[in-house]
Structures are given as C-alpha cells and as structure tokens.
Amino acid sequence: MEEQHRGPVFTYCIMSPSLIDVLAFTLAAGPSALASAGLVNYGNSACKQLASSYSEQTILPNTTTYTIESSENWSLTCLASPLCVFEPKSAEDVAGALRVLENTNTKFAVRSGGHMPVPGAADIADGVLITLNKLDTTELVGSTARIGAGLKWWEVYDWLYTEGLATAGGRFGPVGVGGLLVGTGINYFGSQTGWSVNSVLNYEVVVAGGNIINANATSHPDLWLALKGGSGNFGIVTKYDMATFPLSNVWGGTLEYNMTELDAYVHAIAGYVDPQGGSADKLAAADCLVLMTPQTGEFELVNVLFYQDPIESPAAFSNFTKIPAGVSTTSIRTWTDFVVEQNSSMYSDSQQRRAFYTTTLKATPDSVYLVNSTFIDAAFSELTDIPGILTSVTYQTITRDWLFAAKASGGDSMNLDPENGAIIVILISTNWQDAIYDQRIADFSNGIISLINQKAEAVNLSYPFYNINDAGPGQDIFRSYSGSSFSKLKETRLKYDPNGTFQKLVPGGFKLGL
Ligand SMILES: Cc1cc2nc3c(=O)[nH]c(=O)nc-3n(C[C@H](O)[C@H](O)[C@H](O)COP(=O)(O)OP(=O)(O)OC[C@H]3O[C@@H](n4cnc5c(N)ncnc54)[C@H](O)[C@@H]3O)c2cc1C
C-alpha cells in the first residue's frame, strides 16, 4: 500500500479576532451563507464542484459535521482530515461525485462502517472522504433483503427480525455492511451458507465513469464474482441484495473462564476445530479468543458460542461447557438479543489504536497448539514494556461444509477448494494507546504471522490464505486466493475500470494494482 502522511485530526491554534468572527458567522449562518460571502475553505476544486452541485451532501472543513465525520473510524490509527466529506443519498449522487473526482483527478476514500483497522483504507488526508451513512434504505423483495451500503449489521438484523428473518452477515452489530460484503464475511451460519458474500445475490455498484451496474449471477457475473472478496477495487457498492432465512430464537452467549483454565480451554478449542469435533455440527459456531495483557501476564479467556436452534447446551460445545466458567451468558434467547451482547467493551471502545493481522492453518488440533504457544511466547518476549496494550488470538473455524456452501452459491474470488479440508482463520488483534508504538505493533504482528507460517509449513499445517476482513496493512491478500482468481480479478478490474480510477485515485485499502 502507498504510504500516506496524514495531518492531525484537530489543530489547536490561537485565534485571531477575524477568525473568531468567521467562526461565529459559521455557527450562525452555516456553510452556504459562508460560500456566498466568499469565506469557505473548499479544500480543492473537487470539493467546490461537489458543494455547488450537491450542497446538502457536501460537508466542508470547519463545521461540526465535518469534525464528527472525520472521526468516525473504529481505530485511532485511521483518523485523518479529508479535504471535504461527501455523503451521498443515492447511487446517482455517488455516480455524480465519482465523475467530479475523476475529472478533477482528486484522490478519495470510501467508508461504510469504518471498522477496517487499516490506515488509509477508509480515511484520507489529501482527498475527499465519501461516507455512505445516508445509503441506509431497507426493502424486502420477496425473501431478499435489499440493504443500503451505509447500514450497520445491527440495523439490518433489527429490521429483518421484525419480519421473522435473518441473514448471514457480520457477527458484530456496529460493523458496516459495506466493507464486510466486499470482503469475505465470517458469520454464525457459514456451515450452511458459506461466507457472508455468498449470500449476496446482487450488488448495485457504481463503476468508473459513473455507470450504475447490477452485478449478479446472470448480469455482469464476472463483476459479481470479483466483488465477493475483491474489496473496493471495482467501484462503490450502493446496495446489496442478500438471501434471508427464517430465524427467531437461538442458543448462545459468552463464556469467560478464569486464567487458570488456559490449558483446558486450549484443549477444548483444539477438540472443537477438529473436523470430527463440535465444528462438524452445521448449526454451531464458536468464536474462541485468548486475550493477553503482556505487562501483567494476565489472560482473559473468552468464548462466544452460537447455536442456530434454541436448545440448551448443544452437544457440539460440550468440551467448552464442561470447563467451569466465571461468567456465562449463554441461554435460549432472541437472535437480536444475542447479537447486541457481542458489542462488548473490548470492541466498542473507540479510543484505542488497533491492528488486525491474519493467517490461516489447516483445521487440526495441532494447529491450535502451534498458534497458541507461538503467540504467547512472542507477546511475552516483545510487548511487556508497552503500556495499556491488550493483544489477542482468535480461532475461527471454516468447515468443509462452509466451503462447499460457498461453491454451491456460485463461488467467490477466494475460491477455496473444500476438498482441501477445513481451515482455521487466525486473527491477531492488538489494542494500544500511544502512536509511538505503531511501528512496534506492526513489526510484532508481521513477525508473529511469519513465524506461525514458517512453523506450520515445517509440519505441513500451513494453508496459503489471508482473510481480507482480518488482514493488516501490506498482507498479500489477492495472491493468496486460490487457482486463477488473482489473474481473473485483474482482468475484471481492467474491464470495468480501464483507466484505473480505483487504483490511482483511491490510494488506501487492499489494491490489485494496475
Ligand atoms: C469489532 C469488529 C468485528 C468484526 N467482525 C467481523 C465478522 O464477524 N465477520 C467478518 O467477516 N469480519 C468482521 N470484521 C472485519 C470487518 O468485516 C472488515 O474490517 C470490514 O471491512 C468492515 O466493514 P466496514 O464497512 O465497517 O469498513 P470500512 O472501514 O468502512 O471499509 C473497509 C474497506 O471496504 C471498502 N468499502 C466499504 N464500503 C464499500 C462499498 N460500499 N463499496 C466499495 N468498497 C467499500 C472501504 O473503502 C475500505 O477499503 C470485524 C471488524 C471489527 C473491527
């Protein structure tokens, strides 16, 4: 990824009396009055054109809305001060803005839920930030959910719940629909439905030049396939049509164990991921975390369990439920109640610098032991001097059934072969507070990923796949896709974006390259 130098989010200065007058005028009169008085900072000519054609949708600097909009990203590493913010209300607005940006050769970034902790992916300092918040419509067409790209998952689930339905979207309510559905999508229903993107029946997408295209199994199927895993390389998706299914009550919740149960917990995870273990039950999903505070040597052992049928203590989780838990919230409950609980403080605190990095191993018990010991050793040897740091490893099982379901739905760009067996997608997630440690965390994370890969390779447990939704800056995502996917993605990119708008003008995020 291109390196960016982002300006400070807030600039403190001593204000001159004339500046105070201008600010007072801004508050009293608003930006359009300022524009006619010739006092507006338009950022650049693109912002000026956007403000003139779309005054309501264009948010200029020195306004309260601008300050709010430029600080909506989940990780503090992803805050920047854009030249202006554009907040489209329709696909036509997106198309018009895209033409302005292309004609003025202006850089831009696209943000839906702002939850990708990759600096520059959904923030920009020297360009225009397009935020999709206002693309928030919901419509049920038969059993298909048509959802705006600016929605958060909890909004989608709450709405569908009133219809007695659900869809295989993200597991955490505040995450955006937009980014997750151009990535992969680890969800609670995957052994039946595949990745979340495998439930996308149609993408309404604005491609380079401002054309609005519907990409699905019969219309632009190459683009439909490319968007399932290809991220923001092809255009700006404005609506997603998703398959739904009836759902009301489920069993699930969180178990938290005392740190003395670490060995028992790791054995239970190892047993669960085994293809003959609990993960073989298609209705089960487990999100198994080992969290560490390296400075104090404390562990938090957090296990989120989900079962699609409302039955008490499903057998699939018996290895987990037999370990005495300090905290257990598991019960039969509504699906939406279960989702709300997952927005725990670990993920909802927005005042943290954060990083995700990922790798994948074959789903065997030995993979769990290998990752766990490597992670704990590295964290203890490298991170103990960093104040306030919390780091974790998460084990996410992707079963063979999941990969078969992905194929059966029409496939995706990841193109993982179910015949190669089940996998564990590993997420290394770290929170810290001070920017002086950013490079240390990146080095630690890259180091641990390559160490895990080397060790896994040596014992034939490696699996060459990086899950884009859990990835860190610089991870080589698209080359990790299977078979000819990478070259197909590049061909499709060339077809729909021959001038490379989304490569050249969108510097952030995971790029296919020209
Ligand atoms: C707390 C937390 C929980 C998570 N849980 C899950 C989970 O359960 N399952 C899972 O698979 N992943 C999960 N993720 C990862 C998450 O799905 C990805 O980070 C995803 O990209 C976030 O989507 P967003 O819209 O919030 O992100 P953003 O940061 O807004 O966008 C991410 C990238 O996608 C691009 N993009 C966004 N919207 C569009 C669009 N409409 N058209 C084209 N490009 C677009 C952006 O430009 C950016 O490059 C989680 C992340 C966090 C932080």
PDBQT file of the ligand as one rigid body, heavy atoms in Angstrom, charges set to zero:
ROOT
HETATM    1  C1  LIG A 601     -15.199  -5.239  16.002  1.00  0.00    +0.000 C 
HETATM    2  C2  LIG A 601     -15.086  -5.905  14.676  1.00  0.00    +0.000 A 
HETATM    3  C3  LIG A 601     -15.805  -7.049  14.422  1.00  0.00    +0.000 A 
HETATM    4  C4  LIG A 601     -15.718  -7.668  13.179  1.00  0.00    +0.000 A 
HETATM    5  N1  LIG A 601     -16.454  -8.792  12.941  1.00  0.00    +0.000 NA
HETATM    6  C5  LIG A 601     -16.390  -9.404  11.744  1.00  0.00    +0.000 A 
HETATM    7  C6  LIG A 601     -17.155 -10.558  11.458  1.00  0.00    +0.000 A 
HETATM    8  O1  LIG A 601     -17.909 -11.039  12.275  1.00  0.00    +0.000 OA
HETATM    9  N2  LIG A 601     -17.014 -11.125  10.247  1.00  0.00    +0.000 N 
HETATM   10  C7  LIG A 601     -16.181 -10.617   9.291  1.00  0.00    +0.000 A 
HETATM   11  O2  LIG A 601     -16.088 -11.179   8.208  1.00  0.00    +0.000 OA
HETATM   12  N3  LIG A 601     -15.461  -9.514   9.525  1.00  0.00    +0.000 NA
HETATM   13  C8  LIG A 601     -15.541  -8.904  10.719  1.00  0.00    +0.000 A 
HETATM   14  N4  LIG A 601     -14.805  -7.782  10.956  1.00  0.00    +0.000 N 
HETATM   15  C9  LIG A 601     -13.964  -7.254   9.887  1.00  0.00    +0.000 C 
HETATM   16  C10 LIG A 601     -14.799  -6.312   9.023  1.00  0.00    +0.000 C 
HETATM   17  O3  LIG A 601     -15.771  -7.044   8.339  1.00  0.00    +0.000 OA
HETATM   18  C11 LIG A 601     -13.945  -5.598   7.978  1.00  0.00    +0.000 C 
HETATM   19  O4  LIG A 601     -12.995  -4.786   8.619  1.00  0.00    +0.000 OA
HETATM   20  C12 LIG A 601     -14.831  -4.755   7.069  1.00  0.00    +0.000 C 
HETATM   21  O5  LIG A 601     -14.055  -4.222   6.035  1.00  0.00    +0.000 OA
HETATM   22  C13 LIG A 601     -15.516  -3.661   7.839  1.00  0.00    +0.000 C 
HETATM   23  O6  LIG A 601     -16.522  -3.086   7.085  1.00  0.00    +0.000 OA
HETATM   24  P1  LIG A 601     -16.868  -1.550   7.299  1.00  0.00    +0.000 P 
HETATM   25  O7  LIG A 601     -17.884  -1.186   6.321  1.00  0.00    +0.000 OA
HETATM   26  O8  LIG A 601     -17.137  -1.300   8.735  1.00  0.00    +0.000 OA
HETATM   27  O9  LIG A 601     -15.441  -0.966   6.970  1.00  0.00    +0.000 OA
HETATM   28  P2  LIG A 601     -14.839   0.311   6.268  1.00  0.00    +0.000 P 
HETATM   29  O10 LIG A 601     -13.619   0.571   7.094  1.00  0.00    +0.000 OA
HETATM   30  O11 LIG A 601     -15.806   1.391   6.075  1.00  0.00    +0.000 OA
HETATM   31  O12 LIG A 601     -14.413  -0.251   4.848  1.00  0.00    +0.000 OA
HETATM   32  C14 LIG A 601     -13.461  -1.263   4.694  1.00  0.00    +0.000 C 
HETATM   33  C15 LIG A 601     -12.956  -1.284   3.248  1.00  0.00    +0.000 C 
HETATM   34  O13 LIG A 601     -14.035  -1.589   2.370  1.00  0.00    +0.000 OA
HETATM   35  C16 LIG A 601     -14.233  -0.524   1.437  1.00  0.00    +0.000 C 
HETATM   36  N5  LIG A 601     -15.672  -0.324   1.297  1.00  0.00    +0.000 N 
HETATM   37  C17 LIG A 601     -16.555  -0.093   2.289  1.00  0.00    +0.000 A 
HETATM   38  N6  LIG A 601     -17.784   0.022   1.795  1.00  0.00    +0.000 NA
HETATM   39  C18 LIG A 601     -17.679  -0.129   0.461  1.00  0.00    +0.000 A 
HETATM   40  C19 LIG A 601     -18.611  -0.094  -0.597  1.00  0.00    +0.000 A 
HETATM   41  N7  LIG A 601     -19.902   0.105  -0.371  1.00  0.00    +0.000 N 
HETATM   42  N8  LIG A 601     -18.166  -0.270  -1.864  1.00  0.00    +0.000 NA
HETATM   43  C20 LIG A 601     -16.848  -0.486  -2.111  1.00  0.00    +0.000 A 
HETATM   44  N9  LIG A 601     -15.918  -0.527  -1.137  1.00  0.00    +0.000 NA
HETATM   45  C21 LIG A 601     -16.333  -0.351   0.135  1.00  0.00    +0.000 A 
HETATM   46  C22 LIG A 601     -13.569   0.688   2.075  1.00  0.00    +0.000 C 
HETATM   47  O14 LIG A 601     -13.183   1.636   1.108  1.00  0.00    +0.000 OA
HETATM   48  C23 LIG A 601     -12.405   0.057   2.800  1.00  0.00    +0.000 C 
HETATM   49  O15 LIG A 601     -11.323  -0.149   1.934  1.00  0.00    +0.000 OA
HETATM   50  C24 LIG A 601     -14.881  -7.135  12.182  1.00  0.00    +0.000 A 
HETATM   51  C25 LIG A 601     -14.144  -5.980  12.432  1.00  0.00    +0.000 A 
HETATM   52  C26 LIG A 601     -14.247  -5.369  13.667  1.00  0.00    +0.000 A 
HETATM   53  C27 LIG A 601     -13.444  -4.147  13.926  1.00  0.00    +0.000 C 
ENDROOT
TORSDOF 0
